[in-house]
């Protein structure tokens, strides 16, 4: 079987193979006459827009739009988009990390746009964009982007959502990558646990001068809210945005107690709704500063619910972590004092906050950067494993989803496409083979088999089996041209099975660095930023 697949691949690498090389050896091949599906007049059927004029009643003590009010507007807009697609009531399940780029002042307009990126069985990922507009100067700027997960709910029957059909390049990209983002959300808690268990988190509490430290207990806040009808939807469930606004309020109080100033909220790390809340519930909101870094502090917030005053059991329904800074007159972050955590749980929260900070930095370095800003090879370690795998798979999916590929040649039903973008020239080869897609996926995802059919792979060594779907290989390739040294690569291979009908099997490859496999004089170290295979089932025993 592998020889059969290999024979097809020698003619042009079956399915989609995408690789990037320097622009220096490329000639411009862009088709300026191509048209896009998002031409004038098209609008996503799930798109919902909200525009709000910021009034004094919406602002905080600095005359800026309260983040809590903004979260309520964001949640409402996203919920309306989800319900437009589902055709039934929806509830907020989670809100991914939000980074606030700008503040919004009185008299300015907030423009919020939300649309469903992808629907799964009963849940949806909704993408949200928030921009601000100055009506006098006509200037507009981005405030933040967010991703929310909503769950459709019917009391009579189980919900089975219809699938989204993406049309534009942006919609295809978001639809394709949403499955990988969902996987990353589910693994987040395990990532924190692994980081705390296997990695050394810097702990310099003992070396600090206790006389200049603020006791964490001094920042503790507890507040109760009674859920009234205006706080809930027509089903009686508390609006997720209202709960998030209450959480932001107590977090701001805790941060203010620590810094004795008016802090600015810069980031929120994933609101996760663990259970529902209804009209009549009492919500107890607790906040405390977990850790203070040089210019920022992390505040942890949790929400518990109970129904009657006599109840002893409280339901944990939500938690989140918020990052605050204190800005000076030039809008630059000020130095913050150190914090002294309480023994026991306080020290645990302190170390977990340090772990989350490391994950945020890794995520920003690996995931948030533009493709052209990411190094060809990124150091791999257990703490950034999830984000490297996400970047590996999403980069390939985004490259494949581009709609301006140009057909360069076709020989024996093997098509070669090219795409010149920024400083990269990408290649995309496509053909159909008479092999079942699942079988082809199993064979191609095992790089140890590749030297049997690919002359560019001389030998392959499995360095580390990261998990069931990710592995790191050391690949030796023949020398090129007049260079006497063979080439070697350290490759992270990430494989993914289809999430829904119509999705491809994915095998994504990218270079990483490992301390155990450094560059040696014996080989010429090479790197690849994005390459791999996408395999679509075209019918019985046919794979594209």
N, C-alpha and C positions, 0 to 999 in steps of 0.2 A: 504493500500500500504506500509506504513512504517513498519508494522508488517511483511509483506512478505519479504521485504528487510532485516529486522532485523533477521529473521529466517535464511536466507542465511549467514549473517555476523557472527552470533554466531558460525557457523561451521568453520570460519576462516578468517573473515574480507574480504569481497568481494573487488575486484580490487586489488590494491597494497597498502599494509600497511607497512611502513618502520619505524623502531624505532631503537634507538641506546642506548646501555647499556655499562657499563664499561667492559674492557677487563678482569678484574679480574675473572669474572664468565664465561669467554669464553674459548672454546678449539679451537685450530687452525683448520680451515676448508678451506684452500685455495687450489684450483685446479691448480697445477703447469703445467698440461698438456694441459690447454686450449689454443686455438689459437685465434688471433685477426684478425679482418678484414683488419687491416692496416699492414699486413705482407709485407715482402720484395717484392718490385715491384709495390705496389699500390701507386697511386698518385691522389690526388683530381683533377678532370678535370678542375676546375676553378682556380687552383693554378698558380700564376705567380711569378717568382723570378727575382730580379734585383740585380746586384752586381756593385758597383762603387768604383773606386780607388780615394781616397780623394787627390786632387791636391791643390797647393797654391791658385788657383783662386776660390776654394770652401770655403775658410776659413775666419774667422773673425780676429779682431786685436790681438787675443791671439793665433793664429795659430791653432785654433780648427774649425771643420766643422761648418759652419753657420747653425743654426737651420732652417733658411729660405730655404736654399738649400736642407736640409734634407726633409722639408715639401713638396717641389716640387717633389722630388723623391718618397716620400710616396704616394702622390696623384696620380702620374702617374702610379705607380705599381697597386694601388687599382683600378683605373679606368680601366686599361687593364683587370684585373680580372673580374670586373663587366661586361664589354663589351663582354668578352669571354662567360659568361653565358647568357647574354641578347641577343647577336647576333645583337645588334644595338648600336648606340651612347648612352653614359650615361654622366650625369653631377653630380657633387658633391653637395649633399644636406646638409650634416653636417659632422663634425668630432668630435667624443667624446673626453672627457678629455684625455690628453697625459701627462705622467710623465716621465721625462728624467732621467734615472739612471746613465748614464755615458756620458762623452764627447768623441769626436772622433778626432784624430790628423791627421796631414798630413802624407801620406804614408800608412795609414791603409785602410782597405776595409770595405765598408758598404754593408751588405747583407740584402735585404728586401724581405719578403715573404708575399703574400696576397692571400686570397681565400674567396669566398662567403660563409658566414655562413648560410644565409637563404634568400629566395626570398619571397616577399609579392606580392601584385597585380602588382605594377609597380616600387617598390623600393626594394633595397637589402641592407643587412648588410654585409659589408666586414671586415674581421678580418686581421690585419696587424701586423707582427712581424719584429722588426728591431734589428739586431745584428751587432757587429763590430768584425773585425778579424785583428790581427797583423801578417803579413806575415812572419816576422822574427822569432818570438817566437811560432807561430802557436796557440796562445791563442785566444779564442773567448769569448765574453761576451754580455749579453743582454743590449740593449740601451733603448728601449721603446716598448710598445705595443699600438695599437690604434684600434678603431672601427670607420668605416666610413659608411655613408649612401649614396647610389647613386640611382638616378632615371633614368630609361630607357626612351628614348625619340625618337619617330618616328613622322615625320611631316604628314604622310599620314593617319595612323590608330592608334588607341589607343593600348597601349602595355599591354599585359597580360603575365607576366613572368611564365615560367615553374618552378615547385617546385624543390627544392634541395632534393636529396635522400642521407642522411648521411650514411656512412658505418662504420667508426671507432668510438670508444667510445668518442674520443675528438670531432668528427664531430657531433655525436648525442647530446652531451652535449651542444655545441655551438648552434646548430639548435634549441634545445628545449628552451634554455634560451634567445635566441634572441627576442622572442615575449615579454618577460617580460622587457627586456632592452628597447625595442621600447616603451612600455607603460611608463617606467620611463622617457624617453626623453620628451614625450608629456606632462608629469606632472611637468617638471622641473620649468617652469615659475611660475606655481601656488604655488610650494613649497617655492620659494623665497618670493612671496607675503604673504603667510600665516605666514612665519617666521617673516617678518617685522611687520605684523599686530598683531600677537599673542604672540610673545616672546620678552623678554627684551634683546636688544643688548647693550652690555656695551659701554657707551659713556662717555669718560673721557676727552673730548676736553677742557672743562672749567677749569679743574684742572692742565692742562699742562702749562709749561713755554713757552709763545709765542716767546720769544727771541731765543729759540733753535729749532724752528720749521721752516721747509722749506715750503714756500707757494706752494700749488698745482698748481697754475696758472703758476709758474715758469717752470713747467715740461711739459706744453702743447706743442704738436707738431702737425703741419698740413703740409701735403705733397700731391702733385697731381701727378698722373701717367696717361700717355696716353696709352691706350691699342692698341698695334701694332700686326700685324699678328703672329710674333713669340710667343706672349703671349697667343695665342688662339688655339683651336683645329680646325679640318677640317670643323666644322659647324660654326666657327666664334665666338663661346662662349669662354670667358676668362677661362683659366685653373684655377681650384680652388686652386691648389697648388701655382700658381703664386700670386694670391690675398693673400693667407696666408703668403707667403714670404714677400710681401710688408707690411703686417700688423706687422709681427715680426720685420721688420726694424724700423718702426716708434715707436713701443713699446720699443725697445732697446734704442732709442734716448731719449725717455721720462724718462726711468729708469736711464740712465746715467746722465741726468741733475739733477735728484734727489740726487743720491749718489755720484756724481763727481768721478766715477770710472767705470770700465768695468764690468757690471753685467752679471750674468749667468742665462739663462732661465731654470727654473726647471719644470714648469707645464703650460699647456694651458687648459683653461676651455671652451670646446665646441665651435668650429667654426660653426655658423649657417648661411647658405646662404638663405637670404630672397627673393632674386630675381636674375635674370640673368644679365650678362654683356657681351657686344660684342665688337668686334674690332671697334675702333673709339670712344669708351666711354672715358670720363675723369673720373678717380676715385680720389676722395678726401678722404685721410686717416687721421683720427684724433686720437691722443693718449694723455692720461693724467694719472698720478699716482693717483689712487683713494684713496688708504690707504697704510700706512706703519705699519707693525707689528714689533716685536722685531728683527727678522732676515730675514724678507721677505717683499716684497712690491707687491701690485696688480696694474697692468696697464690695463686700459680699452681702447679698440680700436674699432672704428666704421669706416665703409666704405660707402660712398655715391657716386652715379654715376649720370652723366648727359651727354647729347649727344652733345649739342652745347653751345658755350659760352653765347649765349643770353638767354638760358633757366634759369628760376628762380626756377623751381621745381627740387629737387634732390631726387633720389631714394635711400633709405637705403637698401643696399644689403648684409651687413654682419656686425657682431660684435663678439667680443671675449674678454676674460679676461686672462691675462698672469701673472704668478708669477715669480718674479726675486729674486735672492740672490746675495750678493757680497762675494766672497770667498777670504780667506786669503792665505798665503803661504802654509798652511797645508790643503787646500781645505775645511776649516770649515767656515760656514756662519758668517759674521761679524755683529756687532750691527749696526742698521740703525737709522738715525735721525727721529724725528716725523714729521708729515706733518700737515699743516694747510689748511683744505679745504675751498673753497669759500662758502659763505652763499648761501642758496637755493639749486641749483642742485649739487653743490660740496659736501654739507653735506649729501644730499640724496645718492650720489655715495659712500661716505665714509661709511655710515651705511649699504648699500647694500653689499659692499666689506666685512664688518664684518660678515654679514649673510652668504655670500658665503664661507667664511673661516670656519664657524661653520659647514656648510653642507659638506665641504671637509673633515673635521675631522670626522664627523659622518659616511660619506661614507667610509673613510679609515678604521674606527673602525669596521663597520658592514659588508661592502661588500668586501673590498680588502684583508682582512685577510684570511688565510687558515682556513678551517673548524675547525681544531683542535685548532686554536688560539682564536676563538670566544667564549666568555663565554656562558654557557648554557642559561642564562637569561640576556637580554639586556634591559636597561631602555627605556620605550616608551614615546615619546612626539611628538607633531605635526611636529616638525622640522625634525625628522628622520623617520617619518611614511613611506614615499615612499621607503626609502632604507631598512627598516626592512621588509616591504612587499616583496620587490624584493628579499632580502636574503632568506626569508621564502619560496617563491615559487621556486627560482633557486636552493636552497639546496636540496629540494625534487626531482626536475627534474634531477639534477646531480647525485643524489644517485640512482635513478631509471635507468639512462642511463648507469651505469657501466656494463661492459660485463663479469665480473668475479664472478657473483653470482653462488653459488653452491647449487644444488638441494639436500636438506637434507631428505625430506620425502614427500610422497603423499598419502593422505587418502581421499577416496570419491571425487576424482577429485579436491581436495584442495592441492595445492603445497606450500611447505615451502622451501624458499631459505635462505641461510646465506651468509654473506660477512664479513670477518675480515680484517680491514684496520686500520693500526696504532693502536691506543688504543681503538677503537670502534668495537663492534660486531653489525652488522645490520641484521635485519630480513625483509624478503619480502614474503608476502603471496599472492597467486594468485588463482583466480577461475572465473568461468563464471556464471552469474545469469540471470534469465529470466525476466528482467526488462529493460525498455528503458533507455538508458544512461542519457538522459536529466532529466527524472524523478528521477533516482537514485541520480543524482547530486543535485537536489533540496532538496531531503530528507536528504542526508548525510551532506550537507553543513550547515544545521541548527542544531547546536550542542545541542540546547534545546530539540530536539527529541531523542537524543542519550541514555539517561537513560532508554528509553522504550525498547531498544534492547541490550544494552551493560551493563553487570553487573558491569563493572569497573567504570562506571559513575553513582554515586549515585544521584547527582544533578548538574545542570548547570545554572548559572546566567549570563545573558547578561550584561556586565559592560559598554561597549561603542560600538556603531555602528560607526566605523571610517568613512566608506564610503559604497557605494553600495556593494563592494566586500570584505571588510575587517571588522572584528569585534573582540572585545576582550571579553573573557569569563572567569568567575571564576568557576572552576570545583572542585567538592568534590568527592573523591573516597574512597572506603572502606579501612580499615586498612589492612596491610599486616603482615602475620605471627603472632608473639607474640606482635607486637606493638599495643597498645591500641588506639593510636590516628589515626583518619582518615587522609587521604592525601588530599592536595589541590594543584591546579595548577592555574596559571594565563596564559591563552593561547591566542595568536594572531592567528586567523583563517583567511586565505586568500584563496579565491576561484577564479578560472579562467575558463572561457569557452574556447572551442577550438578556435584557431586563423585560422586554415585551416583544411581541410579534413585530417583525420588521426591523428590529435592532440588529446590528452586526455583532459577530464575535470579534473581539479586539485583542490584538497582541501588540503592546506598545513597548518600545525600546528607547533607552536614553543612557548616556554616560553618567557614571557616578565615580567618586573617589573613595578608596578604602585604605586605611593605614596598613593593612596586611598585603596590599598589592600596589605598591608604589611604582613609579616609573623606574625602569632598569636600563642599563646600557645595552642589554641584549636585544631590546625591541624599541621600535619607534611608537611612542604612545599617541594614539589618535582618539578623537572624541566625536560623538554624535549627539545632537541636541534633540532630534525628534525623528523617529523612524518606526516602521512596524507594518502590521497587516490589519485590514478590516475585511471580514468575510460575511457576505450576505447569502442567505439561502434563496436560490433562484427557482427551485422546484425539486422534484424527486431526483436525488443524486446529482444535483447541479449546484455549484457554488460560484459566486462572483467575488 
